[in-house]
Amino acid sequence: MWAQMVELEQEVERRRRLGQESAARKALIASSYHPARPEVYDSLQDAALAPEFLAVTEYSVSPGADLKGLLQRLETVSEEKRIYRVPVFTAPFCQALLEELEHFEQSDMPKGRPNTMNNYGVLLHELGLDEPLMTPLRERFLQPLMALLYPDCGGGRLDSHRAFVVKYAPGQDLELGCHYDNAELTLNVALGKVFTGGALYFGGLFQAPTALTEPLEVEHVVGQGVLHRGGQLHGARPLGTGERWNLVVWLRASAVRNSLCPMCCREPDLVDDEGFGDGFTREEPATVDVCALT
């Protein structure tokens, strides 16, 4: 028991440092980095979004909108697994965002890992893209859509996110092992470039003992986003050729995760953190926390 307590305290301290280090990187980038495509940092405009995505979100907020009508406007990848796909960004916006991400990658600015499994990519909040791009994407467009698709997973109560871009290339990350996300819901958008291989594969929910007996494979389509539940087991097949860049948005609902941490399946024990943290909240609305048990 004592060893477990020591390990827990060490993990809490590690997570505190991660938040502090991330905030320090963000401040340095904001003061010293010179973007190649400054227009990417402007407030999200409809011109950046695919017409199909705009139509889907317009329907989602219309009077009388329901799941049946929404599914007529989306591609259902798997009805059983509740996986869907829709074009999200236009080709010019994907290209502009990629150029900016590559420019940042080649700069001497400090860079944090996107997550514990990917070694190459960019944390969008550190680059300053949360406020102009990701927050309006969640609040104005994804929330009404997810409210119809996943009402039982907090789709209508999304109040935070963690957004990052992952990169797969020869000599770097090539594939991603099976996992589930620290999110109630996930959006995964292929940004480019030219590549072969790297398909997503999906099993069942992580609680299911036979979750990966018959995985479903989903090929990437540049500009299109795959929507799925965070608890859905998934991974990425090995890259064949080229480079693949994907935007991943972990969508979180504190109303759901405050009662049950999606990673350890326990009631969370919270500690203070920077920004959105891990998407948990206390009763005070201004406080954002992380779970000390994961």
Disulfide bonds with the S-S distance in Angstrom:
none
